[in-house]
Amino acid sequence: MSERVGTRPVVVLEALQVRERPAGVAAGILDLCRALATADRGFAFTVLASEPRMFAELTGVPQWTVLACPGARGGNLRKSLFTQFKIAGLCRDLGADLLHSLQFLVPLNCPCPAVATVHDLAWLDFPETIDRLRRTFYRLVVPRSLERAAAVITNSEATSADVRRHFPQLAGKITTAPHGTPSWALRCAREDTGPHPAPERPFFLFVGTLEPRKNLSRLLEAYGLFLDAAVAEGWAPATIPDLVLVGARGWNLSALNTDIAEFQRRGRLRVCGYVPAEKLWRLYRTARALTFPSLGEGFGLPLLEAMAAGLPVMTSRRGGMAEVAGAAARYVDPLDPADMARALRDLAADDDLCADLVNRGRDRLAVWDWARTADRTVEIYRRVLGGGVAK
């Protein structure tokens, strides 16, 4: 740590992945920064942002600065290259004592100690769900990046186990600092205290990037099985939930687009793309259940968003999803569409099951608190810097 008289250690937060319309990991990074800024942590923070206006609420907060990095705008590859070739120089210019990469890429020539946050290792566990160029880049850079880091933070115990499994040499560096419940959902829950509004037709909801890892092809197959069974059992058409997909379009959707088109022809599927928070909250509040049978997630923020809205959850008993949901979900085998179809039927037909899941979900929200995440993160900073920081 640099020796300064009368000044604070400088922590640089690399938050380049927070862009317009943040969701998932990016939204979590914003919440972590907000939580860190709620108290004097004994550091001077500088946020490196490709979209600085996303951090506008930090303007004027003592000991916080947001530095625009327009050269990092663009796709993941551009951001990754900026990280490797530009951030080291910025850290020198800023007199950084510590760099916290809020995703797992640390500059290999970083001039100060670095902390890396790992949100998941999908590129290793599910390589077929990641495009080849990004997968190759990660294989070349991420292992060396994590070796370079003085500490590795994970968002769940499941992700910690994944890092130890793939990189056993890092075991002594790993600390879990679990995410909290998304602040936007808690805010909406406080403001929206009325009964659930009734939609014109019932529907199941999916929220997340439309990409292979989210297991949408099997979800659509399961939904087709559920539809056929409901018709065969004589359900009135108006009582059979539709399926609504919310999220930006991701990679490799050609096969999925064919399935989507078939259900759209049947009048049973809507694809909404990205929606703003206000509209997303209305969808959470009016849906029958959240369907989130991902192949793997480091955490699973949509589960907590749904629970905040009083929405039952169906998800996979895998990785961070089981850790987040606890006993507050209807679990499925994500590789078995028939099992998912049975869960859809249960959620569509069993009001008592849904009410029980809603009650359990509300109890889970208190477990996931961004204040705790921030406190644990600061403890890691102090440990890396040798403990010589005033509390």
GISUL-V974000 format. One record per helix or strand. SS is the DSSP state (hx for helix, st for strand). FROM is the first residue (numbers start at 1). TO is the last residue. Records with the same first field share a line. If there is no record, write none. Layout:
SS = FROM-TO, FROM-TO
//
This chain:
st = 9-14, 43-49, 64-68, 98-101, 113-118, 151-154, 174-176, 203-207, 210-210, 242-246, 249-249, 269-273, 289-292, 312-316, 330-332
hx = 25-36, 52-58, 70-72, 76-85, 87-94, 122-125, 127-129, 132-148, 157-166, 168-173, 183-191, 212-214, 216-232, 237-239, 254-265, 277-286, 301-308, 319-325, 337-349, 351-365, 370-384
//
